[in-house]
């Protein structure tokens, strides 16, 4: 029997926010409230809809009520977890924000292209300024939740509304080009994803790749981003850093070895990129005990 996790709220706002810093995996569970999660540091695997998806800082997603999911922690992870009951926030809330929630929790396509496709769990990747803005708003919610000053419940609700709007705007930009054409567009992207995953240790030139497949670089970038949610270079770097997390667990490999194994032949650049994407330097990651 898969357990239901309890709602953590104790006030009348119908919103409960927690900040986690953990190295422990979260077992399979479900809940009867809406939940959204923002990863702020580290990396983990999120199991949802029978798909295991690596998450990195800046990733945000919503889980509807009664859906099973679990986290396997890859590095020490920091995340914000916001639980809320839409129907209890205000009489008008569901009418105004219900469609927005539906868009955030349902994928663009029921036929995802690749296991590495962010669309499969409808993950939205916030830019650094967006993630920082959302994090500051959640810190305000945490403060109001703790201090419970005059009208704090209203403040919590107002900031939740703003956060959901920011996430929705990011989603609209992330999946801005979504033509309903299964082929040959999907075939191009599927082949590109396989090429990237098979050649992470190589230097990949997307200009050459597009030219070899008789399409313009601009068109390739557009359809790739619409399908995966990320431009090709960001997608490549994401996969490289997730793969690097696995290699770094082997302490017989030097940082230079790991860097080369994921196709980056400047260890200093690799370390900067790893910190930027994962939130830790490679050496800090190893010191964490993983």
N, C-alpha and C positions, 0 to 999 in steps of 0.2 A: 504494500500500500504506500503510494507516494504521499508524503506528508504535506499539509498546508502550513506555510509559515505564517505566524500571526502578524497582524498590523501593529506597528510600533507607536502609533499616535496616541496621545493622552489628552489632547485638547479638541476643541470643536471645529477646527479648520478643515478636518478630513484629509490632512496632509501630514506625513511623517518623513523627515529627512535624516539620513545617517551618513557619516563619513567613515569609510573603512580603510584601515591600513592592515593588510593581512598577508600571511604566507600560507594560509590554510585553504584548501579547496572547499567549495561549498557543495554539499550533496544535492542530489536531484530533489527538487521541491516544486511547489506551486503555491499560489495565493489567490485570494478572492478580490484583490484590488489591482488597479493599474500600477505599474512600476516602470520608472525609467532610470537608467544607469549611465553615468559618465565616467569613463576611465581617465584618471589624471596622471598615473605613473605606473610603470611596469607593464607586464604582458600576461595574458591568461587565455585559456581556450574556453569559449562559451559553447555549450552543447544545447541546441535548441532546434526544434523541428527536425530531429534526427540528423542534424548537421553540426559538425565541430568547426568553429570559426575562431581564428586567432584575433584577439582584441589588443589594441595599442592605445596609448594616450590620445585623447581627442575623439575616440569612438563613443557614440551615444546611441541608445536604442530603447524602445519601449516593449514591455512584455504585458500582454493583456491578461485579464483574470483567467485562472484555471489552466494556464499553459505550463507544461513541465519544462524546466531548464536547470542547468547546473554549470559550475565554473571549475575548471582545473587550473590551478595557479601555476604559472610558468616562472614568474619572478615575483619578488615582493610587490604587491599591487596596492595602489591607492585608488579608491573610487567613491563617488557619491551615489547613494541609492535613495530615490524619492518614491515613496508609496502614497497613493491618493485614491479616494473614492469620488469619481466625477459627479455622481448623482447627489452627493451630500455637500458639495462645495457651495452651490447656489442653485436656485430654481432655474435660472437661465443658462447655467454653465454648459450643460450637455447640448442644448440647442446651438449655442455659439461655438463651442470647442469640440463637439462630438465628431464632426467631420474631419477636423484636424487630427484628432487622436486616431481615427480610422486610417487616414492616409499614412500616419507614422508607424502603424503596426501591421499594415498589409503590404507585401512586396509589390513592386511594379509588375512583375511577371511571375506566373506560376511555372515557367519553364526556365529556370536559371541556367546559366551557361557553364559555369565551372565551380568546383568546390571552393575556389579562392575568391569567388564573386561576392562582394559585399551585399549585393541585392538579395542573397539567399536568406539572410536574417534581417533584411531591411536596416542594416547598420548605416548610420549617418556619421561621416567623419567631419568634425568641426575644424575650421582653420585655427591657428594658434590664437588670434585675437578673439574669435568666437568662443573658443573653449575657455579662455581667461575671463571673458565677460560672463559666461554662464556660471563659472566657478565662483566668481565674486557674488553673483546673485544668490547662489546656493549658500554661501557663507552668511549672507544677510538672513536668509530663511533660518539657518541654524541658530544665529544670534537671537532672532525673534522667538524662536521655539524655546530657547533656553531662558531668556529674560522675561518673557510673557508680559511685556509692558502694554500700555493702552493700545487697543486695536491691533494687537500682534497677529491675531488670526486673519484679519483682513490683509495685513501686509504679506503674510505667507501666501495667501491665495493670489494676490496681485503679482507677486514675483514668480509664482508658478506659471501664471498666464504668460508673462513676458518670456520666461524660459522656453515654453512650448512654442511660442511664436518664433523665437530665434532659431530653434531647432528646425521648425518647419521651413523657414526661409533657407536655411542651409540645405535642407533636403531638396527644395525646388531648384537651387543652384547646382547641387551635386548631380541630380538626375535631370538636368535641364533639357537634354536632347534625348527623347525616348520614342523613336519611330517604331511603329508596330509592324516591323518586317522581320520575319524569322530567318529568312535566307535570301541572299548570301551573307547578309550582315552578321548574323550570329555565327556563321561558319568562319568568317574572318576573325572574329573575336576569340572564338574557341581555339582556333589554331594559334593565335597570338599568345593566349594564356599558356597553352601547352609549351610553346616555344620558350617563353620566359621561364617557366618552371623547370624546363629541361636544361636551360643554359644559364642558371643563376651564377655559375662560377666563371662565366665568360663576360667580356665587355660587349654590351648590347647597344647597337646603334639603331634607334627606331626610324631614322631617316632611310637608312639602307633597307630595313625590314619593309617599310611601306613601299619603297621603290621596287623591291623584288616581287611584291605582290600587286604591282600595277595600280596602286592607289596613292593619292596625295597624302603627305604627312598630316596636313590639317584635317582631312576627312578621317584618317585613321585615329587621330587623337580624339575627335568628336565622338565617333561611334564607340571607341574604347571607354571613354569616360561615361557615356550614357549607359553602358552595359555594366560596368564594374563600380562606378561611383568615384573613380580616381583617374587622373591622367596617367598615361603609361609609365612615366618616370617615377611618380609617387607610388604607383602600384608595384613596380619593380623594387623600389627601395623598401617598401613594406615587407614584401616577401623575403628580401635579403636579410632584413633585421630579424624577422621571425625565425628564419633558418639559422641565423647566427646565434640566437638564444639556445638552440639545441647544440650547436657546435661548442659553445662556451662551457657547457656542462662537462665536456671532456677536457680535463685539466692537463692532458698530455699535449694539447694544442696550444701554441702561443697565440697572442692576439693577432700577430701578423699572419699566422697560419689560418686563423678563422677569417680574417679579412680577405685573404686570397681565395679561400674556399667559397666565398659568396660574391666573387667577382670584383672586389675592390682592392686595388694593389697599392693603396696609400693607407697604411695603418692609422695615421693621424686623422685622415678624413673619415675613415671607418669609425673611429672612436667618437668623433664629433657627431656623425650621422646617427650612431647607435644611441648616444645620449639624447639627441634631438627627438628621435622617434620613440624610444623605450623609456626615457626618463632617467636612466642610470648610465654611467660609463661602463665599458666592458669590465674593467677591473673592479668597480663597485658591485657589479652583478656577481662576479665570482666570489667576492668577499661575503656576499649575502648567504653563501652556503649552497646555492643551487648548482 
